[in-house]
Amino acid sequence: MRASRFPLFTSKDTPADAEIISHQLMLRAGLIEKLGAGLYTWQPLGLRVLRRVEQAVREEMDRIGALEVLMPAVQPAELWEESGRWSFYGPELLRLKDRHDRDFCIGPTHEEVITDYARREIRSYRQLPLTFYQIQTKFRDEIRPRFGIMRAREFLMKDAYSFHLDQASLEASYQDMRSAYTRIFKRLGLRFAAVGADSGAIGGSVSEEFMVLAESGEDEILSCSHCDYAANTEVGDGRSAGDACPQCSEGAIEIHRGIEVGHIFQLGTKYSEAMEAHVLDEHGEQKPMIMGCYGIGVSRVVAAAIEQNHDDRGIVWPTPLAPFDIGLVSIGADRSSAVAEAAERLYAELRDAGFEVLWDDREARPGVKFADMELIGIPHRLVIGERGLEKGEIEYRNRGAEDNENWPLDQLIPTLLERIGSPSSSSAG
């Protein structure tokens, strides 16, 4: 993509109402644009990152046999009244009436809708287990939306729901989903922890949160220095740093901060009993389906990744999340036909090799181009100019490095493949 045809919409100024670094950098880097309180337009650059997350999530859901559906965002009140959550959920539930004065809500989650779908379509235990998922816009009417995408009113979420005849089947699917979540966050290049958690308004007996580790995180996480014990402090029974681990008794409790990006639940029969979602078992008896529920804040992952990966110059994307694999900067192409021709050739070669490339072909000062590349966080930068061209060299810099390297121009593609791997392994796209 040429920057002359792909506006970057970057800014040097930090918006006054942006309180945390991800909000500041997403606005400054031109990833999002504010429409209203807690409402944001994803600009072309930001949408590329969002799609990287979506792709990783979708591929891992498909890998465990989950079936993708797409449910309505607008939900009838009757379903929520059946489950008992119409009055329980509170003012976060955005309610509205249609022209016939019937009550609806904009879905903050889809337990009721998927349970209604399951009771209509699933009749026999022979159809189970089944897991459905969707990637869809949700709305929660936050009393004080803040922190940009981190706590927006409208957001993109992956929610999945599994249906089972017995607890053993639920536990097997729960572990499959837990493994899928682990793969998702690993392939996105994020440091994270899975911790025991409270089930909150969703309900259920067992739940775990997936936390991206970041000093700016709102949640405190307890972990053991010796074993795999981890828990949110709200379910940590008052333990503090230095206390003995309740699981192994050998390690000491450590405290970290994290940002919740995923939550998995064993719901049991909370919704299926309330909404009479039954199946016939092998004896011909009606049994309520046992359910699991599994969510990932797709848009929140983007903000959490920035909270974890940034410096004083801008975003430092993990390679699988970056909007482009490579940033190509041409210097002096407006004055030198040789540079212009070399840049055109390099751009074509990089794309033919499978790399996603942002070529900054704008007529702008080098400092402006370099600052924009660092702000938007593209992992690998290549610079072609007259001086390097005369030497048969191209300048390379990794986004996390402090120094440039000079590579032989005629060995660029093999050197890139050796240094950063093939495009298929260097990105989620």
HELIX and SHEET records of a PDB file:
HELIX    1   1 ILE A   21  ARG A   28  1                                   8    
HELIX    2   2 PRO A   44  ARG A   63  1                                  20    
HELIX    3   3 ALA A   77  SER A   83  1                                   7    
HELIX    4   4 ARG A   85  PHE A   88  1                                   4    
HELIX    5   5 GLU A  111  GLU A  121  1                                  11    
HELIX    6   6 TYR A  125  GLN A  127  5                                   3    
HELIX    7   7 GLY A  148  MET A  150  5                                   3    
HELIX    8   8 GLN A  167  ARG A  187  1                                  21    
HELIX    9   9 THR A  233  VAL A  235  5                                   3    
HELIX   10  10 LYS A  270  ALA A  274  1                                   5    
HELIX   11  11 VAL A  298  GLN A  308  1                                  11    
HELIX   12  12 THR A  319  LEU A  321  5                                   3    
HELIX   13  13 SER A  337  ASP A  352  1                                  16    
HELIX   14  14 PRO A  366  ILE A  376  1                                  11    
HELIX   15  15 GLU A  386  LYS A  391  1                                   6    
HELIX   16  16 LEU A  409  GLN A  411  5                                   3    
HELIX   17  17 LEU A  412  ILE A  420  1                                   9    
HELIX   18  18 PRO A  423  SER A  426  1                                   4    
SHEET    1   A 2 ILE A  32  GLY A  36  0                                        
SHEET    2   A 2 LEU A  39  TRP A  42 -1                                        
SHEET    1   B 7 LEU A  67  GLU A  68  0                                        
SHEET    2   B 7 LEU A 130  PHE A 139  1                                        
SHEET    3   B 7 GLU A 154  HIS A 164 -1                                        
SHEET    4   B 7 ILE A 290  ILE A 296 -1                                        
SHEET    5   B 7 ILE A 253  GLY A 268 -1                                        
SHEET    6   B 7 VAL A 206  LEU A 213 -1                                        
SHEET    7   B 7 PHE A 192  GLY A 196 -1                                        
SHEET    1   C 7 LEU A  67  GLU A  68  0                                        
SHEET    2   C 7 LEU A 130  PHE A 139  1                                        
SHEET    3   C 7 GLU A 154  HIS A 164 -1                                        
SHEET    4   C 7 ILE A 290  ILE A 296 -1                                        
SHEET    5   C 7 ILE A 253  GLY A 268 -1                                        
SHEET    6   C 7 ASP A 219  CYS A 224 -1                                        
SHEET    7   C 7 ALA A 230  ASN A 232 -1                                        
SHEET    1   D 3 VAL A  74  PRO A  76  0                                        
SHEET    2   D 3 ASP A 103  ILE A 106 -1                                        
SHEET    3   D 3 LEU A  94  LYS A  97 -1                                        
SHEET    1   E 2 HIS A 278  LEU A 280  0                                        
SHEET    2   E 2 GLN A 286  PRO A 288 -1                                        
SHEET    1   F 2 HIS A 310  ASP A 311  0                                        
SHEET    2   F 2 GLY A 314  ILE A 315 -1                                        
SHEET    1   G 5 VAL A 357  ASP A 360  0                                        
SHEET    2   G 5 ILE A 326  SER A 330  1                                        
SHEET    3   G 5 HIS A 380  ILE A 384  1                                        
SHEET    4   G 5 GLU A 393  ASN A 398 -1                                        
SHEET    5   G 5 GLU A 405  PRO A 408 -1                                        
END                                                                             
